[in-house]
């Protein structure tokens, strides 16, 4: 004797009304804010962007201003992070460095994406030897870590700024 297996009927929910639907950005923020490390990273990134944009008003001194009477000073009220061997305020130099970082990082990304699109399109369109050549150049560049390449540039180019 065979028994008929009763399967549960699927529950069909009514479509949510306009008031019940969430805006996509609100939904994104609801999910994003659950990850504490992501929120901390966002706060750090926004702080760096804010610092870089308002560096002229936030920095207590110019990043190039030297005070040879106060060289290599320990942190104090006048210089919260101390001074270097030329008497330049370290806090001011870090604040101005944030400005440089928010200019360099997007620039490098834009150049990298542009070159990748150009050479990737060429490799896909022409194929054959052109594709092989582009891939071998990419393999050589990928074989050297970025930090090693930066060291190579630093050692071959004469330093213009003394720390």
LINQUIPE-V117631 format. One record per residue. N is the residue number from 1. RES is the residue in three letters. PHI is phi in radians with two decimals (NA if undefined). Layout:
BEGIN
((N	RES	PHI) (N	RES	PHI))
END
This chain:
BEGIN
((1	UNK	NA) (2	UNK	-1.66) (3	UNK	-1.78) (4	UNK	-1.37) (5	UNK	-1.53) (6	UNK	-1.56) (7	UNK	-1.69) (8	UNK	-1.21) (9	UNK	-1.31) (10	UNK	-1.15) (11	UNK	-1.51) (12	UNK	-1.81) (13	UNK	-1.56) (14	UNK	-1.23) (15	UNK	-1.07) (16	UNK	-1.17) (17	UNK	-1.29) (18	UNK	-1.03) (19	UNK	-1.20) (20	UNK	-1.43) (21	UNK	-1.28) (22	UNK	-1.76) (23	UNK	-1.18) (24	UNK	-0.99) (25	UNK	-1.22) (26	UNK	-1.15) (27	UNK	-1.13) (28	UNK	-1.04) (29	UNK	-1.14) (30	UNK	-1.07) (31	UNK	-1.29) (32	UNK	-1.14) (33	UNK	-1.23) (34	UNK	-1.26) (35	UNK	-1.64) (36	UNK	-1.11) (37	UNK	-1.14) (38	UNK	-1.13) (39	UNK	-1.16) (40	UNK	-1.09) (41	UNK	-1.08) (42	UNK	-1.12) (43	UNK	-1.11) (44	UNK	-1.12) (45	UNK	-1.11) (46	UNK	-1.15) (47	UNK	-1.11) (48	UNK	-1.18) (49	UNK	-1.13) (50	UNK	-1.04) (51	UNK	-1.09) (52	UNK	-1.15) (53	UNK	-1.21) (54	UNK	-1.89) (55	UNK	-0.97) (56	UNK	-1.06) (57	UNK	-1.66) (58	UNK	-1.55) (59	UNK	-1.28) (60	UNK	-1.25) (61	UNK	-2.35) (62	UNK	-1.27) (63	UNK	-1.25) (64	UNK	-1.82) (65	UNK	-1.14) (66	UNK	-1.85) (67	UNK	-2.36) (68	UNK	-1.19) (69	UNK	-1.40) (70	UNK	-2.08) (71	UNK	-1.51) (72	UNK	0.84) (73	UNK	-1.44) (74	UNK	-1.30) (75	UNK	-0.97) (76	UNK	-2.60) (77	UNK	-1.16) (78	UNK	-1.25) (79	UNK	-2.31) (80	UNK	-1.01) (81	UNK	-1.97) (82	UNK	1.49) (83	UNK	-2.25) (84	UNK	-1.63) (85	UNK	-1.26) (86	UNK	-1.86) (87	UNK	1.41) (88	UNK	-1.47) (89	UNK	-1.22) (90	UNK	-1.24) (91	UNK	-1.06) (92	UNK	-1.09) (93	UNK	-1.19) (94	UNK	-1.19) (95	UNK	-1.09) (96	UNK	-1.20) (97	UNK	-1.15) (98	UNK	-1.11) (99	UNK	-1.12) (100	UNK	-1.09) (101	UNK	-1.13) (102	UNK	-1.33) (103	UNK	-1.58) (104	UNK	-1.24) (105	UNK	-1.03) (106	UNK	-1.15) (107	UNK	-1.09) (108	UNK	-1.11) (109	UNK	-1.11) (110	UNK	-1.11) (111	UNK	-1.12) (112	UNK	-1.10) (113	UNK	-1.15) (114	UNK	-1.09) (115	UNK	-1.12) (116	UNK	-1.08) (117	UNK	-1.14) (118	UNK	-1.12) (119	UNK	-1.24) (120	UNK	-1.14) (121	UNK	-1.15) (122	UNK	-1.08) (123	UNK	-1.11) (124	UNK	-1.26) (125	UNK	-1.34) (126	UNK	-1.45) (127	UNK	1.09) (128	UNK	0.98) (129	UNK	-1.17) (130	UNK	-1.08) (131	UNK	-1.07) (132	UNK	-1.08) (133	UNK	-1.12) (134	UNK	-1.09) (135	UNK	-1.16) (136	UNK	-1.17) (137	UNK	-1.12) (138	UNK	-1.11) (139	UNK	-1.13) (140	UNK	-1.13) (141	UNK	-1.16) (142	UNK	-1.30) (143	UNK	-1.25) (144	UNK	-1.76) (145	UNK	-1.10) (146	UNK	-1.04) (147	UNK	-1.18) (148	UNK	-1.11) (149	UNK	-1.15) (150	UNK	-1.12) (151	UNK	-1.08) (152	UNK	-1.04) (153	UNK	-1.13) (154	UNK	-1.12) (155	UNK	-1.39) (156	UNK	-1.56) (157	UNK	-1.66) (158	UNK	-1.15) (159	UNK	-1.14) (160	UNK	-1.74) (161	UNK	-2.08) (162	UNK	-1.63) (163	UNK	-1.45))
END
